[in-house]
């Protein structure tokens, strides 16, 4: 993919930014500096490529179309980013870039009415590609795909002629991977700013819990099911696990909640809802 390789070389001349540089650019953007917006965007063009590569692009030029759309999302994020968000720009921009790409893919594929049988075959192809990519770290050939899916190479090529499909619902919707596309499928009103706030809030809560002493942290993790376990332990079960009384566990929980509230109050200055 000569076009992509050339593009990667071109953007390689833009240096990555540290947190302090991002803050200074954000301050300049707040004052209306178009040059600062351009610098912030150019220094994060690599992020767009990394997200675009999470999609299965079956034609040589399609990934460049996707990157171009992602760059529009990056520019939108740069114009809205503010240093008071207390997070790196790439974390904030991730959802914006992905949203623009998903919208483009949806509009592109919605113009093509796939027969049900071909849609099912496309799902099988994507599943097979994902499995082999993860387990063997290689791409499957068309004949191999045909054998796995129980069809002909010609049929595989016919289905792959459609430009885009998402490689997996496990594509991260946030840079840290806390939320995936699969988490958002039922929500047609997905919005990058709302998603950023959701992920940001989740991260802050985790920071609060992780700042607690060991026993209090275990109590909170258990009582509020932070690990999404099928079984949520009772006070009695937690007390047996920690070797203390149920009343002591209850007191630990109350102390931990008070500490977390105090921690949350100290973060209010960074609120931007």
C-alpha positions in Angstrom: 0.0 0.0 0.0 2.3 2.6 -1.4 0.0 5.6 -0.7 -0.3 4.7 3.0 3.4 4.2 3.4 4.1 7.5 1.8 1.6 9.2 4.1 3.1 7.6 7.2 6.5 8.9 6.2 5.1 12.4 5.6 3.5 12.7 9.0 6.5 11.2 10.7 8.2 14.6 10.7 5.7 15.9 13.2 7.1 15.4 16.8 4.9 13.9 19.5 3.9 16.3 22.3 4.2 15.9 26.0 1.5 17.0 28.5 3.0 20.4 29.1 3.2 21.2 25.4 -0.4 20.1 25.0 -1.5 22.4 27.8 0.3 25.4 26.2 -1.3 24.6 22.8 -4.7 24.4 24.5 -4.2 27.8 26.0 -3.3 29.2 22.6 -6.3 27.5 21.0 -8.5 29.1 23.6 -7.2 32.5 22.4 -8.1 31.6 18.8 -4.8 30.4 17.5 -5.3 28.4 14.2 -1.6 27.5 14.2 -1.9 25.8 17.6 -4.9 23.7 16.4 -2.8 22.6 13.4 0.2 21.7 15.6 -2.0 19.7 18.0 -3.7 17.9 15.0 -0.4 17.2 13.1 1.3 15.7 16.2 -1.6 13.2 16.6 -2.1 12.0 13.1 -0.4 8.7 14.0 -3.4 8.0 16.4 -5.8 8.2 13.4 -3.8 5.6 11.5 -3.7 3.2 14.6 -7.5 3.4 14.9 -8.1 3.0 11.1 -6.0 -0.2 11.2 -8.6 -1.8 13.6 -11.0 -1.9 10.7 -11.0 -4.5 7.9 -10.4 -2.5 4.7 -10.7 -4.8 1.7 -9.7 -2.4 -1.0 -6.3 -0.8 -1.2 -7.5 2.8 -1.1 -10.2 2.4 1.4 -8.0 2.8 4.5 -6.9 6.3 3.2 -10.6 7.3 3.0 -11.0 6.1 6.5 -8.0 8.0 7.7 -9.2 11.1 6.0 -12.5 10.8 7.9 -10.7 10.2 11.1 -8.6 13.3 10.6 -11.8 15.3 10.5 -12.7 13.8 13.9 -9.2 14.7 15.2 -9.7 18.3 14.1 -13.1 18.5 15.8 -11.5 17.1 19.0 -8.6 19.7 18.8 -11.1 22.6 18.6 -13.0 21.4 21.7 -10.1 20.1 23.9 -9.2 22.1 27.0 -6.3 21.6 29.3 -8.6 21.7 32.4 -10.0 18.3 31.3 -7.0 16.9 33.2 -6.3 14.2 30.6 -4.0 13.8 27.6 -5.3 15.0 24.3 -5.1 11.5 22.7 -7.4 10.1 25.3 -10.0 12.8 24.6 -9.6 12.6 20.8 -9.9 8.8 20.5 -13.7 8.8 20.7 -14.0 11.7 18.3 -11.8 9.9 15.7 -13.7 6.6 16.1 -17.1 8.3 15.9 -16.2 9.9 12.5 -14.9 6.6 11.2 -17.9 4.7 12.3 -20.3 7.2 10.8 -18.4 7.0 7.5 -18.4 3.2 7.5 -22.1 3.1 8.3 -23.0 5.5 5.5 -20.8 3.6 3.1 -22.1 0.2 3.9 -25.8 1.2 4.3 -25.8 2.1 0.6 -25.2 -1.6 -0.2 -28.0 -4.0 0.5 -26.3 -7.3 1.2 -28.4 -10.5 0.8 -28.8 -12.3 4.1 -26.7 -15.3 2.9 -23.8 -13.1 2.0 -24.1 -11.1 5.2 -23.8 -14.4 7.2 -20.8 -15.4 5.1 -19.2 -12.0 5.8 -19.6 -12.6 9.5 -17.9 -16.0 9.2 -15.1 -14.4 7.2 -14.5 -11.7 9.8 -14.7 -14.2 12.7 -12.1 -16.5 11.0 -9.8 -13.6 10.2 -9.9 -12.4 13.8 -9.3 -15.9 15.3 -6.3 -16.6 13.1 -4.9 -13.1 13.5 -5.0 -13.4 17.3 -3.8 -17.0 17.6 -1.4 -17.4 14.7 -0.6 -13.7 14.0 -1.1 -14.0 10.2 -3.7 -13.3 7.6 -5.7 -16.1 6.0 -5.6 -16.6 2.2 -8.7 -16.6 0.1 -8.6 -20.4 -0.5 -8.1 -20.9 3.3 -11.1 -18.7 4.0 -13.1 -20.7 1.5 -12.3 -24.0 3.1 -13.0 -22.7 6.6 -16.3 -21.1 5.6 -17.4 -24.0 3.4 -17.7 -22.1 0.2 -15.7 -21.3 -3.0 -12.8 -18.8 -3.3 -14.9 -16.9 -5.9 -17.7 -16.5 -3.3 -15.2 -15.2 -0.7 -13.8 -12.7 -3.2 -17.3 -11.5 -4.1 -18.2 -10.8 -0.4 -14.8 -9.2 0.2 -15.4 -6.8 -2.6 -17.6 -4.7 -0.2 -15.2 -2.0 1.0 -15.7 -2.0 4.8 -16.6 -4.0 7.8 -15.5 -3.7 11.4 -13.1 -6.5 12.3 -14.5 -7.0 15.7 -17.0 -5.6 18.2 -14.1 -5.6 20.6 -12.5 -2.5 18.9 -11.9 -0.1 21.8 -14.2 2.9 21.9 -11.8 4.6 24.3 -8.0 4.7 24.2 -7.6 2.7 27.5 -9.9 0.0 26.3 -12.4 0.4 29.1 -15.3 0.6 26.6 -15.7 -1.3 23.3 -17.9 -0.9 20.3 -19.9 -3.8 21.5 -20.8 -1.8 24.6 -22.2 0.9 22.4 -24.1 -1.1 19.8 -27.5 -0.8 21.6 -27.0 3.0 21.9 -27.6 4.7 18.6 -27.1 8.1 20.2 -23.4 7.6 20.8 -21.7 10.9 21.2 -17.9 11.4 21.6 -18.2 14.0 24.4 -20.7 11.9 26.4 -18.5 8.8 25.9 -15.4 10.7 27.0 -17.2 11.9 30.2 -18.3 8.3 30.9 -14.9 6.9 30.5 -13.3 9.8 32.4 -15.7 9.3 35.3 -15.0 5.5 35.4 -11.3 6.2 35.5 -11.7 8.7 38.4 -13.7 6.2 40.4 -11.1 3.5 39.9 -8.4 6.0 41.1 -10.4 6.7 44.2 -10.8 3.0 45.0 -7.2 2.2 44.3 -6.1 5.0 46.7 -7.7 3.3 49.6 -5.9 1.1 52.1 -5.8 -2.6 51.1 -8.7 -3.9 53.3 -11.0 -1.0 52.5 -10.2 -1.4 48.8 -11.1 -5.1 48.9 -14.4 -4.3 50.7 -15.3 -1.7 48.0 -14.3 -4.0 45.2 -16.4 -6.8 46.7 -19.5 -4.8 47.8 -19.8 -2.9 44.5 -18.8 -5.6 42.2 -16.1 -3.6 40.3 -14.8 -6.8 38.7 -18.3 -7.7 37.3 -18.3 -11.1 39.0 -21.4 -13.3 38.7 -21.6 -13.5 42.5 -21.5 -10.4 44.7 -20.2 -11.4 48.2 -22.3 -10.6 51.3 -20.9 -8.9 54.4 -20.5 -12.3 56.1 -18.6 -13.7 53.1 -16.3 -10.7 53.0 -15.7 -10.9 56.8 -14.7 -14.5 56.5 -12.4 -13.7 53.6 -10.7 -10.8 55.4 -10.7 -12.5 58.8 -12.7 -9.8 60.6 -16.3 -9.4 61.8 -19.2 -8.4 59.5 -19.5 -5.2 61.6 -15.9 -4.4 60.9 -16.4 -4.8 57.2 -19.4 -2.5 57.4 -17.3 0.1 59.2 -14.6 -0.2 56.6 -17.1 0.3 53.9 -18.4 3.5 55.5 -14.9 4.9 56.0 -14.0 4.1 52.5 -17.0 5.9 51.1 -16.2 9.0 53.2 -12.6 9.0 51.9 -13.9 8.6 48.3 -16.3 11.5 48.7 -13.5 13.7 50.0 -11.3 12.6 47.1 -14.2 13.4 44.7 -14.6 16.9 46.2 -11.0 17.6 45.5 -11.5 16.9 41.8 -14.4 19.4 41.4 -12.1 22.0 40.1 -11.6 19.9 37.0 -15.3 19.5 36.2 -16.3 20.5 32.7 -19.8 19.0 32.3 
